[in-house]
Amino acid sequence: MAGRKILVAYASRYGSTREIAEAIAEVLRERDMEVDVANVVEISRIAGYDGIVIGSPIYMGKWLVEAVDFVKLFQSDLHKMAVAVFAVGFSMRDPTPDNRRNAVAAIQAIRPYVHPLDVGIFAGRLVLSELSVPDRQIVAMSASAEGDFRDWDEIASWAGELETILSPPA
Ligand SMILES: Cc1cc2nc3c(=O)[nH]c(=O)nc-3n(C[C@H](O)[C@H](O)[C@H](O)COP(=O)(O)O)c2cc1C
């Protein structure tokens, strides 16, 4: 529906979730929505949007703390708008039922504060040479592979389905 104002809010440590947020925004814009994209740490106001998409990568089994804090901070505004969330994790390069369950569990911390109408779970990107020393040590311990496993078709198709969800409350 034209004229709907949507915010795509993301957390991201190395940029891969930001790029997913931008891809989602692009799909929504193609459907005539008015879309802003911003990092959660830069957002000071969400009142006035009809709907919001909130995404974070998964680190050590959880959404990034700034994404959880964002949800807590704006919980009363979020109750007045349509909310969809997504999580990005490297384990989803292998989308077994167990890995999917763990990725869905990563958003457990926000459940008391928001009732998302949809939850997207996407594979991410891991490039060892880009990581901070502590992050590289953590990844080395789990002997993870590296690479970019983001599935842009899957992301675009999830974003396309949001059109019906992100409608203003009746
Ligand atoms: C230290 C560290 C811990 C991670 N922990 C998880 C995890 O628990 N589950 C998972 O699926 N992916 C995990 N990942 C992979 C990231 O979620 C993935 O690389 C994501 O695309 C990063 O997003 P960003 O570039 O927006 O920060 C981890 C990556 C790092 C570096």
The ligand as a Tripos MOL2 file, in Angstrom:
@<TRIPOS>MOLECULE
LIG
   31    33     1     0     0
SMALL
NO_CHARGES

@<TRIPOS>ATOM
      1 C1         32.3730  -14.1450   17.7670 C.3       1 LIG1
      2 C2         31.2840  -14.6340   16.8680 C.ar      1 LIG1
      3 C3         30.2460  -15.3690   17.3950 C.ar      1 LIG1
      4 C4         29.2040  -15.8380   16.5660 C.ar      1 LIG1
      5 N1         28.1970  -16.5790   17.1080 N.ar      1 LIG1
      6 C5         27.2400  -17.0910   16.2850 C.ar      1 LIG1
      7 C6         26.2150  -17.9320   16.8050 C.ar      1 LIG1
      8 O1         26.1200  -18.1830   17.9980 O.2       1 LIG1
      9 N2         25.3090  -18.4460   15.9280 N.ar      1 LIG1
     10 C7         25.3660  -18.1920   14.5830 C.ar      1 LIG1
     11 O2         24.5560  -18.7220   13.8140 O.2       1 LIG1
     12 N3         26.3050  -17.3530   14.0520 N.ar      1 LIG1
     13 C8         27.2440  -16.8160   14.8800 C.ar      1 LIG1
     14 N4         28.2030  -15.9820   14.3740 N.ar      1 LIG1
     15 C9         28.1480  -15.5990   12.9370 C.3       1 LIG1
     16 C10        27.4940  -14.2250   12.7200 C.3       1 LIG1
     17 O3         26.1750  -14.1840   13.2100 O.3       1 LIG1
     18 C11        27.4790  -13.9330   11.2070 C.3       1 LIG1
     19 O4         28.8130  -13.8770   10.7890 O.3       1 LIG1
     20 C12        26.7330  -12.6560   10.8520 C.3       1 LIG1
     21 O5         26.5430  -12.5940    9.4440 O.3       1 LIG1
     22 C13        27.4710  -11.4210   11.3310 C.3       1 LIG1
     23 O6         26.6940  -10.2690   11.1070 O.3       1 LIG1
     24 P1         27.3010   -8.7960   11.0250 P.3       1 LIG1
     25 O7         28.2790   -8.7810    9.8650 O.co2     1 LIG1
     26 O8         26.1110   -7.9380   10.7330 O.co2     1 LIG1
     27 O9         27.9350   -8.4750   12.3300 O.co2     1 LIG1
     28 C14        29.2290  -15.5240   15.1770 C.ar      1 LIG1
     29 C15        30.2870  -14.7480   14.6660 C.ar      1 LIG1
     30 C16        31.3020  -14.3040   15.4800 C.ar      1 LIG1
     31 C17        32.4030  -13.4870   14.8850 C.3       1 LIG1
@<TRIPOS>BOND
     1     1     2 1
     2     2     3 ar
     3     2    30 ar
     4     3     4 ar
     5     4     5 ar
     6     4    28 ar
     7     5     6 ar
     8     6     7 ar
     9     6    13 1
    10     7     8 2
    11     7     9 ar
    12     9    10 ar
    13    10    11 2
    14    10    12 ar
    15    12    13 ar
    16    13    14 ar
    17    14    15 1
    18    14    28 ar
    19    15    16 1
    20    16    17 1
    21    16    18 1
    22    18    19 1
    23    18    20 1
    24    20    21 1
    25    20    22 1
    26    22    23 1
    27    23    24 1
    28    24    25 2
    29    24    26 1
    30    24    27 1
    31    28    29 ar
    32    29    30 ar
    33    30    31 1
@<TRIPOS>SUBSTRUCTURE
     1 LIG1         1 GROUP 0 **** ****
